[in-house]
């Protein structure tokens, strides 16, 4: 079974808006992912496009939400499959927020890896979303070497 077939089986348990789908990302989605990120002032993919592509290629789960084949959101994570799933990038386009797409991304990850904890960094304005999904604040640190 392919990753997309597995995801589609999991999505049968989740209600999404009409004509919205979540699937494994494809290389052809990368420019749309970059556009969505840049619209939120996330500049890493613009400033380091080759590194960004490598990050997406080496991550799993790496998912996109589409509406009529147009990318409207994405989630990129890393996991050991046993203890932790780290959500590195997670975004739903503003026009699509509040329609349970973000919740669906998290549910797909949970169904893929039901026994792992989710860790992530977040912006302040997303705090209420994560708290509504039973995430708790957890202090973290970051250092960049560039």
C-alpha positions in Angstrom: 0.0 0.0 0.0 1.3 3.5 -0.9 1.5 6.3 1.6 -1.3 8.1 -0.2 -3.5 5.0 -0.1 -2.8 4.7 3.6 -3.6 8.3 4.2 -6.9 8.0 2.2 -7.9 5.1 4.4 -7.2 7.2 7.5 -9.1 10.2 6.0 -12.2 8.0 5.8 -12.4 8.6 9.6 -12.2 12.4 9.2 -14.7 14.9 7.9 -13.1 17.6 5.6 -14.8 20.4 3.7 -16.1 19.5 0.3 -13.4 19.0 -2.4 -10.6 19.3 0.3 -8.1 16.4 0.4 -5.0 15.7 2.4 -2.3 13.6 0.8 1.5 13.0 0.8 3.3 16.0 -0.6 4.9 15.7 -4.1 7.9 17.6 -5.4 5.5 19.6 -7.7 3.8 21.0 -4.5 7.0 22.7 -3.3 6.5 26.0 -5.0 3.0 26.2 -3.5 4.3 25.3 -0.1 6.9 28.1 -0.5 4.3 30.6 -1.6 2.1 29.8 1.5 5.0 30.1 3.8 6.2 33.4 2.3 2.6 34.8 2.6 3.1 34.3 6.4 6.5 35.9 6.4 8.3 32.6 6.8 11.4 33.3 4.8 13.5 30.2 5.2 12.2 28.5 2.1 12.7 31.6 0.1 16.2 32.3 1.4 17.4 28.7 1.4 15.3 26.9 -1.3 17.6 24.0 -1.9 17.9 23.3 1.8 14.1 23.6 2.1 13.6 21.1 -0.7 16.0 18.7 1.0 14.1 19.1 4.3 10.8 18.3 2.6 12.3 15.3 0.7 13.8 13.8 4.0 10.7 14.4 6.2 7.8 12.1 7.0 5.0 12.8 7.5 5.0 15.5 4.8 1.5 16.3 3.9 -0.5 18.9 1.9 -4.1 19.8 2.0 -5.6 20.7 -1.4 -8.8 22.2 -2.7 -9.4 21.3 -6.4 -5.7 20.3 -6.5 -4.5 23.8 -5.2 -2.4 23.5 -2.1 -4.1 25.3 0.8 -2.1 24.0 3.7 0.8 21.8 4.7 2.4 19.9 7.5 6.0 18.6 7.6 7.2 16.5 10.5 9.9 14.1 11.7 9.4 11.1 13.8 11.2 8.2 15.3 8.0 6.3 15.1 8.1 5.2 18.8 8.2 8.2 21.1 8.2 11.6 19.4 6.8 13.2 16.3 8.1 16.7 15.8 6.0 19.0 13.7 8.5 21.2 12.0 6.2 23.2 9.6 2.4 23.5 9.9 0.3 26.0 8.1 -3.3 26.4 6.7 -4.0 29.3 4.4 -5.9 32.1 6.2 -9.0 31.7 4.1 -9.2 28.0 5.1 -8.6 28.3 8.8 -11.5 27.4 11.1 -12.6 24.6 8.7 -11.0 21.7 10.6 -8.2 21.3 8.1 -5.5 21.8 10.8 -7.3 19.3 13.0 -7.4 16.8 10.2 -3.6 17.2 9.7 -3.1 16.4 13.3 -5.5 13.5 13.2 -3.8 11.9 10.2 -0.5 12.1 12.1 -2.0 10.6 15.2 -3.6 7.8 13.2 -0.2 7.2 11.4 1.6 7.2 14.8 -0.9 6.6 17.6 1.6 6.1 20.4 3.9 9.1 19.9 3.8 12.5 21.5 3.7 15.6 19.3 6.2 18.4 19.9 6.3 21.7 18.0 7.2 25.3 18.1 4.4 27.8 17.5 3.7 31.5 17.0 1.7 33.3 19.7 -1.4 33.7 17.5 -1.7 29.9 17.1 -1.8 29.3 20.9 -5.6 29.0 21.1 -5.7 26.4 18.3 -3.2 24.1 20.0 -4.8 24.5 23.4 -8.1 23.5 21.8 -6.5 20.3 20.6 -5.2 19.5 24.1 -1.6 20.6 23.5 0.1 22.1 26.6 2.8 24.8 26.6 6.3 23.4 26.8 9.3 25.6 26.9 11.8 25.1 24.1 14.9 26.8 22.7 16.3 27.4 19.2 19.7 28.3 17.8 20.5 28.9 14.2 24.0 28.4 12.8 23.8 30.8 9.8 
